[in-house]
Amino acid sequence: MIKAENRAMLQLKPGAVGTYITGNPLLAPLQPHRGIMFPYQPDIVYSQSVNYNGYDLVHTNYTVQAYRNTPSPQIQLTAQFSNVTEQEHEYMRAVIHFLRVVTKSFFGFGDVSEQAPTAGTPPPILRFSSMGESQFKNIPVLVGTFSTTYDSTVDLKFGPGGHMPAMQTIAIDLIVQQTPDRQKKDFSMRGYKNGQLYREGFV
């Protein structure tokens, strides 16, 4: 079993809670955890690629590969949510709304003001954690894509805001987002090799 502190979570930074959740009744169910605490352990696919440039030398049989860079890892989640009780209905609705909100920027005349954030502010950087500090701990991520299916073969349950499926699967693609400053100051292969940087959000 997974301990409570190692549950999969997709959270806002503490300073962003007031911008997105506080005072928003649609997102109120997510307030205790600053975002999504997945009720069931999601399937997690972690992938890492490496980029090389190929150089073709005359009269040789093999291309020489020169290292270019290692791009950010990709993390794909496939999560299930149940909708049996009214509390679960409100939570599932909040999760979908949360994912819609954090994939959009502030834009338009309604966001032109002296208060921050204002028009032009991009979607927030979130924190993803799961399975303890040696796997995924406070990884800074962006939501690249998310998708869900409103399956016609699944029973609908009525609750606040309308009908929702009794079971729903949500797929989320996360992009790891480390700032250039953090890469320069905090990252080292020495620290990464011995596992210390897992605790600092590097994966």
C-alpha positions as CSV (number, residue, x, y, z in Angstrom):
1,M,0.0,0.0,0.0
2,I,1.1,3.6,-0.6
3,K,1.4,5.8,2.5
4,A,-0.8,8.9,2.6
5,E,2.2,11.2,2.2
6,N,3.3,9.3,-0.9
7,R,-0.1,9.7,-2.7
8,A,-0.1,11.1,-6.2
9,M,-0.7,14.8,-6.1
10,L,-0.7,17.6,-8.7
11,Q,-0.6,20.9,-6.7
12,L,-0.3,24.6,-7.1
13,K,2.6,26.4,-5.4
14,P,1.4,27.8,-2.0
15,G,1.5,31.4,-3.3
16,A,-0.8,30.5,-6.3
17,V,-3.6,29.1,-4.2
18,G,-5.2,32.5,-3.7
19,T,-5.1,33.2,-7.4
20,Y,-6.8,30.0,-8.5
21,I,-8.7,28.3,-5.6
22,T,-9.4,30.6,-2.7
23,G,-13.0,32.0,-3.0
24,N,-13.8,29.9,-6.0
25,P,-16.7,27.5,-5.1
26,L,-16.1,25.3,-8.1
27,L,-12.5,24.5,-6.9
28,A,-13.3,24.5,-3.2
29,P,-13.0,20.6,-3.0
30,L,-9.3,21.0,-4.0
31,Q,-8.4,23.6,-1.3
32,P,-7.1,21.1,1.3
33,H,-4.4,19.8,-1.0
34,R,-3.8,22.9,-3.1
35,G,-4.9,20.9,-6.1
36,I,-5.6,17.3,-7.1
37,M,-4.9,14.4,-4.7
38,F,-5.7,11.4,-6.9
39,P,-8.2,9.2,-5.1
40,Y,-6.7,6.1,-6.8
41,Q,-3.1,5.6,-7.7
42,P,-2.8,6.6,-11.4
43,D,-0.9,4.8,-14.1
44,I,2.4,6.7,-14.6
45,V,4.5,6.6,-17.7
46,Y,7.9,8.3,-17.4
47,S,9.9,8.9,-20.5
48,Q,13.3,10.5,-21.2
49,S,14.8,11.1,-24.6
50,V,18.3,12.3,-25.6
51,N,19.1,14.4,-28.6
52,Y,22.1,13.8,-30.8
53,N,23.3,15.4,-34.1
54,G,24.5,12.9,-36.7
55,Y,27.6,13.6,-38.7
56,D,28.2,11.6,-41.9
57,L,31.9,11.2,-42.6
58,V,33.0,10.4,-46.2
59,H,33.8,6.7,-46.8
60,T,32.6,5.5,-43.5
61,N,30.0,2.9,-42.6
62,Y,28.5,4.5,-39.5
63,T,27.2,7.9,-38.6
64,V,29.0,9.7,-35.8
65,Q,26.7,11.0,-33.1
66,A,27.5,14.2,-31.2
67,Y,25.5,14.9,-28.0
68,R,23.3,18.0,-28.3
69,N,21.1,18.0,-25.2
70,T,18.8,16.1,-22.9
71,P,15.3,17.6,-23.1
72,S,12.9,17.7,-20.1
73,P,11.3,14.3,-19.2
74,Q,7.7,13.7,-20.0
75,I,5.3,12.2,-17.4
76,Q,2.0,10.8,-18.5
77,L,-0.8,10.0,-16.0
78,T,-3.9,8.0,-16.5
79,A,-6.2,8.4,-13.5
80,Q,-9.6,7.2,-12.6
81,F,-12.3,9.0,-10.6
82,S,-15.5,7.6,-9.2
83,N,-18.8,9.5,-8.9
84,V,-21.0,7.7,-6.4
85,T,-21.5,10.2,-3.6
86,E,-22.3,13.9,-3.9
87,Q,-18.8,14.6,-2.5
88,E,-17.2,12.5,-5.2
89,H,-19.3,14.3,-7.8
90,E,-18.1,17.7,-6.7
91,Y,-14.5,16.5,-6.5
92,M,-14.5,15.1,-10.0
93,R,-16.1,18.2,-11.4
94,A,-13.5,20.3,-9.6
95,V,-10.7,18.2,-11.0
96,I,-11.8,18.7,-14.6
97,H,-12.4,22.5,-14.0
98,F,-8.9,22.8,-12.4
99,L,-7.3,21.2,-15.5
100,R,-9.2,23.5,-17.8
101,V,-8.1,26.5,-15.7
102,V,-4.4,25.7,-15.4
103,T,-4.1,25.2,-19.2
104,K,-5.2,28.8,-19.9
105,S,-3.5,32.2,-19.6
106,F,-4.9,35.4,-18.2
107,F,-6.3,37.2,-21.3
108,G,-8.8,39.9,-22.3
109,F,-10.1,43.2,-21.0
110,G,-11.4,41.5,-17.9
111,D,-7.8,40.7,-16.9
112,V,-6.4,44.2,-17.6
113,S,-5.9,45.7,-14.1
114,E,-3.4,46.8,-11.6
115,Q,-3.8,43.6,-9.6
116,A,-1.6,40.6,-10.3
117,P,-1.9,38.4,-12.2
118,T,-3.0,40.4,-15.2
119,A,-3.5,39.8,-18.9
120,G,-0.5,38.0,-20.4
121,T,0.2,35.8,-17.3
122,P,0.8,32.3,-18.6
123,P,-0.6,29.0,-17.0
124,P,1.0,28.2,-13.6
125,I,3.8,25.8,-12.9
126,L,2.5,23.0,-10.8
127,R,4.2,20.5,-8.5
128,F,3.8,16.7,-9.1
129,S,4.5,14.1,-6.4
130,S,4.0,10.4,-6.1
131,M,5.5,7.3,-4.5
132,G,8.0,9.1,-2.2
133,E,11.1,11.2,-2.6
134,S,13.1,8.6,-4.6
135,Q,10.6,8.7,-7.4
136,F,8.6,11.9,-7.9
137,K,8.8,14.7,-5.2
138,N,7.7,18.2,-5.9
139,I,8.6,18.0,-9.6
140,P,7.9,21.4,-11.3
141,V,5.6,20.6,-14.2
142,L,3.3,22.2,-16.8
143,V,0.2,20.5,-18.0
144,G,0.9,19.9,-21.7
145,T,-2.4,18.2,-22.6
146,F,-5.2,16.5,-20.8
147,S,-8.1,14.5,-22.1
148,T,-11.1,12.6,-20.8
149,T,-13.9,10.5,-22.4
150,Y,-17.6,11.0,-21.5
151,D,-18.4,7.3,-22.3
152,S,-21.9,6.7,-23.5
153,T,-21.9,3.2,-22.0
154,V,-21.2,4.5,-18.4
155,D,-24.2,5.5,-16.3
156,L,-24.7,9.2,-15.6
157,K,-25.2,10.5,-12.1
158,F,-26.9,13.8,-11.4
159,G,-25.3,16.2,-8.9
160,P,-24.4,19.9,-8.4
161,G,-23.8,21.4,-11.9
162,G,-25.5,18.6,-13.8
163,H,-24.8,15.0,-14.9
164,M,-21.4,13.3,-14.8
165,P,-20.3,9.7,-15.5
166,A,-20.2,7.3,-12.6
167,M,-16.6,6.5,-13.5
168,Q,-14.3,8.7,-15.5
169,T,-10.8,8.3,-16.8
170,I,-8.6,11.4,-17.2
171,A,-5.2,11.3,-19.1
172,I,-2.7,14.1,-18.3
173,D,0.6,14.8,-20.0
174,L,3.0,16.7,-17.8
175,I,6.1,18.5,-19.0
176,V,8.9,19.0,-16.5
177,Q,9.8,22.7,-16.3
178,Q,13.1,23.5,-14.6
179,T,14.3,27.2,-14.9
180,P,17.7,28.0,-16.4
181,D,18.7,29.5,-13.0
182,R,17.9,26.3,-11.1
183,Q,19.7,24.2,-13.7
184,K,22.8,26.3,-13.3
185,K,22.8,26.8,-9.6
186,D,21.2,23.6,-8.2
187,F,21.9,20.8,-10.7
188,S,25.0,18.7,-10.7
189,M,25.7,15.2,-12.0
190,R,27.4,14.5,-8.8
191,G,24.2,15.3,-6.8
192,Y,22.0,13.6,-9.3
193,K,24.1,10.4,-9.4
194,N,23.9,9.9,-5.7
195,G,20.1,10.6,-5.6
196,Q,20.2,13.8,-3.5
197,L,18.6,15.9,-6.2
198,Y,15.5,13.7,-6.2
199,R,14.5,15.6,-3.0
200,E,15.0,18.9,-4.9
201,G,12.5,18.2,-7.6
202,F,14.9,16.9,-10.3
203,V,14.0,13.7,-12.0
